Amino acid sequence: MSATVTGPLADVSLAPEVRAALEASPRLVIPATREELYQLALGPDGGPVFTVEYDVNGTMVPEATVTRCRNGVAVNYPEDYMRRRDPDCMRIADDLPTDKPRYRDVFGAEFDPTRAETLEWLGTQELVVVPFKAGGPHFGYPSLAIVPLNSAFFALTLVDLQGWVTFDEIGAFTPRSILYVAPPFRHTHFDSRQVVVHNRSEVLHEVWAYNLYPGPSAKKGVFSVLLDIGEHEGWLTAHASSVRVTTPYENETVIMHEGASGGGKSEMCQEIRREGDGRILVGTNVVRDEPYHITLGETSKLAPVTDDMTLCHPSIQKGNGRLSVADAEAGWFVRVDNLTSYGEDPAFERAVIEPQEPLLFLSIDGVPDATALPWEHTLDSNGKRCPNPRVVIPRTFVKNVICEPKEVDVRTFGVRMPLCTREAPTYGVMGMMHIVPPSLAWVWRLIAPRGDKNPSIGESKDVKKALKHGGMVAEGVGSYWPFSTGTKVAAANLLLRQIVENDRTRYVLTPNQHIGAYKVGFSAEWLTREYLARRGGGRILPEQLTPARCALFGYRPKEIKLDGQQIRPTLLQPEYQSQVGLDAYDAGARILTDFFKSELEQFLTEDLDPLGRKIIEVVLRDGTVADYEELTPLYV
């Protein structure tokens, strides 16, 4: 339905220049239903293929194609570059505290003239305007998106992620955030690069998206808004997944999993993969090409709670020493690069091939009026599969999903580890599972190291070089730092306070990809999940733990048994693998420790919490795990 600013928007408090742009628009559309917005995404003719293009200095430039499929729309970008988030696209336009690049420093000018130009351009366009709640329908903050009508698929992505809501349901409101979309400015102002400008005040967070890939704006831009609000109000949104694990004996444990890109957040909510004969491949000794299997008759049932943006809002906290979490999204931005053929994840495949309502696919090779298949990825210009195909799926479509807040029993942190051998030592020396004091849990989150390519973003040359040569890069505080518009120290203080206040939580480290000379994929994470759930609330006695050889790993269990089967001890102590040995282990531990020390120096400012300073000083002086435990007692 068409509307004017005297309609539903009349009750929305907007700056005069924003209202003027809406009033100038030749056509303003406020869809009454999600179905209407879906139809708008298909273009004026309703498909079968609609090209989203814009006039750039007299030439029409295509930005995306929208293909009508039986189970949704398949959106594709002509440029490989636009199929993944550019990690260097955030620019800060305001003068509030930040450690991120400011617009004026990068472009040599203030943002205000570009802001005015953008609003003037939007005033010449047919527009679709949708309300949303940043943070999801239950706990979110009333917000607004202003999008060119021919880019309605972008608005569809946003409301599918944040949840459909109408102006009538929200009532009169002042937006806490506004998302503006102006695709041609990518070419006219920003050298064809992805740029997302954040313009903050104490009461409004503007996100100016100058490209049509929703990753850095409709997805992570909203994450930035939540982090900004949390910094003002004293809480945070974690970059984490969480799942309720129910053992065959009906014990329930809620596990929240954090980590840098590739750290296993999505995998924490996935079933353990089995071989054709039902056995579980724990890992393969790469040197000897020797697989190691175990047998589990029955594994635990999984019920996802959150997928990526985990809301730790004060309104849901109970103050009992355990963190309560809820999903910050109504839909999930699921990467399906790991699906390459039929039958690899039957429940998910069924949900997206025969959905309850049509979905939105990104970088999936959709054929007009045929079924879009999640394993048919668009090919990049090099002939290889796009590494970042996505499906936006309502969380209610996900099997066994939990819709109410849950208290977290265990917070795990996943780390991608490279192969480590005696001949080629690396930092890949973490055992299958380590229990750490809260202070060490904070340190790992401060740095959030990753050592492997992240398929969902492009990489800078420096990062590519570091990863290629077996090095690490730090994703930063809680791994949500890439999306934060504030300062690292402020984020570090918030994270430390959250960890200290929730002292009835077990903190665990677990590797993926490799344990020493073993290629393990995500099996270590899955088996750790199984072990922790089977212990449930049962205490792990101090005599069942022993300090790891590397103090940053805290404690390791002396043994792990699952259904009476003992996990091979050398997976708990990689230093005793014959292909690794003490020297290679110690060399890897030094690489890790030196990296931590170099990254932690930046936090030692006057603004850092005094406890945080003491913890970092323990790292810098090569303290023992007992030193960390003295600062923050271990809950086991």
Beta strands, then each sheet from edge to edge (+ up, - down):
strand 1: 28-29
strand 2: 49-56
strand 3: 59-69
strand 4: 72-76
strand 5: 90-92
strand 6: 127-134
strand 7: 141-148
strand 8: 177-181
strand 9: 196-200
strand 10: 205-209
strand 11: 237-246
strand 12: 252-259
strand 13: 280-285
strand 14: 290-294
strand 15: 301-306
strand 16: 309-311
strand 17: 324-327
strand 18: 331-335
strand 19: 359-362
strand 20: 390-394
strand 21: 406-407
strand 22: 410-416
strand 23: 434-435
strand 24: 449-450
strand 25: 473-474
strand 26: 506-515
strand 27: 518-521
strand 28: 545-547
strand 29: 555-557
strand 30: 561-562
strand 31: 565-566
sheet 1: 1+ 6+ 7- 8- 10- 9+ 5+
sheet 2: 2+ 3- 4+ 19+ 20- 18+
sheet 3: 14+ 13- 27+ 26- 22- 12- 11+ 15-
sheet 4: 14+ 13- 27+ 26- 22- 12- 11+ 16- 17+ 21-
sheet 5: 14+ 13- 27+ 26- 23+
sheet 6: 24+ 25-
sheet 7: 28+ 29-
sheet 8: 30+ 31-
end
